Amino acid sequence: MTPLRLLAEDADDLQIISAALQDAIMRPVDIRWEKEARRLTVVLSRFCWECGGTRVMAAMQFGDVQAVKSRRLPRLPEAALELLALDFLPTEAPGGQVMMMFAGGGDLRIDVECLDAVLTDLSERWPARVAPTHLDGAAQ
């Protein structure tokens, strides 16, 4: 299967990426903010909903980043984080805040001058050990 590569320049685009990243797993150490370059990169293990039962290493990169703030995220660099969703909250156009919401109630707020985000698969797929489940107990 062709590696996924998606670009988000508006809130609707970001919702497509959010669906592709639902249940992605990462660690705090995999989040890198390059302040001088105004870039935030997250490396994660993405569950491939589009082909079921597999995972792939992927990178999510945000450009034009002005600030990054976290709330209720584990401080241990190797702790597991499960991404639930991404959302874009507009402020002064074309700027806004990208919210990365994690299981357990933590989030990462990314203040951007404009929405400029890219999701790219980096590796070959491998079989997932388990399919993600949610509160209703069913795999999504």
C-alpha positions in Angstrom: 0.0 0.0 0.0 1.2 3.5 -0.8 2.5 5.5 2.2 0.1 8.1 3.5 1.1 11.8 3.0 -1.5 14.4 3.9 -1.3 18.2 4.1 -3.5 20.5 6.3 -4.0 24.1 5.5 -7.4 24.6 7.2 -9.6 23.1 9.9 -11.3 20.6 7.5 -8.0 19.3 6.3 -6.8 18.9 9.9 -9.9 16.8 10.7 -8.9 14.3 7.9 -5.4 14.0 9.5 -7.0 13.7 12.9 -9.0 10.7 11.7 -5.8 9.1 10.3 -4.0 9.7 13.6 -6.7 8.5 16.0 -5.1 6.1 18.5 -1.6 6.9 17.4 1.0 6.1 20.2 4.0 8.3 21.0 6.2 9.3 23.9 7.0 12.8 25.2 10.6 12.3 24.0 9.2 11.9 20.4 7.8 15.5 20.5 10.5 18.0 19.2 9.9 21.8 19.1 12.6 23.7 17.1 11.8 27.2 18.4 14.3 29.0 16.0 12.9 27.1 13.0 9.3 27.6 14.2 8.6 23.9 13.7 7.1 21.1 15.8 7.7 17.5 14.8 6.1 14.5 16.4 7.1 10.9 15.6 4.5 8.3 16.3 3.2 4.8 15.7 0.0 5.3 13.7 -2.8 2.7 13.7 -3.8 2.2 10.0 -7.5 2.5 10.1 -7.6 2.6 6.3 -6.1 -0.9 6.0 -6.9 -2.4 9.5 -4.8 -4.4 11.8 -1.5 -2.7 11.1 0.7 0.1 12.4 3.3 2.3 10.7 5.8 4.9 12.0 4.8 8.3 10.9 5.8 12.0 11.4 3.4 14.9 12.0 5.1 18.3 11.4 3.6 21.7 12.1 5.2 24.9 10.6 4.9 28.5 11.6 4.7 27.6 15.3 4.8 30.5 17.7 4.5 28.6 21.0 3.8 25.2 22.5 2.2 24.4 25.8 1.3 21.1 27.5 -1.3 20.3 30.1 -1.5 17.1 32.2 1.0 15.2 30.1 3.4 12.8 31.8 6.8 14.2 32.6 8.6 10.9 32.1 10.2 11.0 28.6 9.4 7.4 27.8 5.7 7.4 29.0 3.1 6.3 26.5 0.7 8.9 25.1 -2.3 7.9 23.0 -3.6 10.5 20.7 -7.4 10.8 20.5 -7.9 13.8 18.2 -6.5 17.0 16.7 -8.5 20.2 16.5 -8.0 23.7 15.2 -9.2 26.7 17.1 -9.0 29.9 15.0 -7.8 33.1 16.6 -6.7 36.1 14.5 -6.9 34.9 10.9 -5.1 33.0 9.6 -3.7 32.0 13.0 -5.0 29.7 15.7 -4.3 26.9 18.0 -3.9 23.3 17.1 -4.9 21.1 20.0 -3.6 17.5 20.3 -5.8 15.7 22.8 -4.6 12.6 24.5 -6.2 9.8 26.5 -6.2 10.6 30.2 -7.2 14.2 29.6 -3.8 15.7 28.7 -3.3 18.0 25.7 -0.7 19.8 23.7 -1.5 23.3 22.5 0.4 24.5 19.4 0.0 28.2 18.6 0.4 28.8 14.9 0.7 31.9 12.7 -1.2 29.9 10.1 -2.2 26.2 9.8 0.6 24.4 7.9 0.8 20.7 8.9 2.0 17.5 7.1 1.5 13.9 8.1 3.9 11.4 6.4 4.3 7.7 6.8 7.9 6.8 7.4 8.1 3.0 7.5 6.7 -0.2 6.2 3.5 -1.4 8.0 3.7 -4.2 10.6 0.9 -6.2 12.3 -0.6 -4.5 15.3 -0.6 -6.6 18.5 -4.1 -5.3 19.3 -6.7 -3.1 17.7 -7.5 0.1 19.7 -10.7 0.0 21.8 -12.7 2.9 23.3 -15.1 3.3 26.2 -17.9 1.4 24.5 -15.5 -1.6 24.2 -15.7 -1.8 20.5 -12.8 -1.3 18.1 -13.4 1.8 16.1 
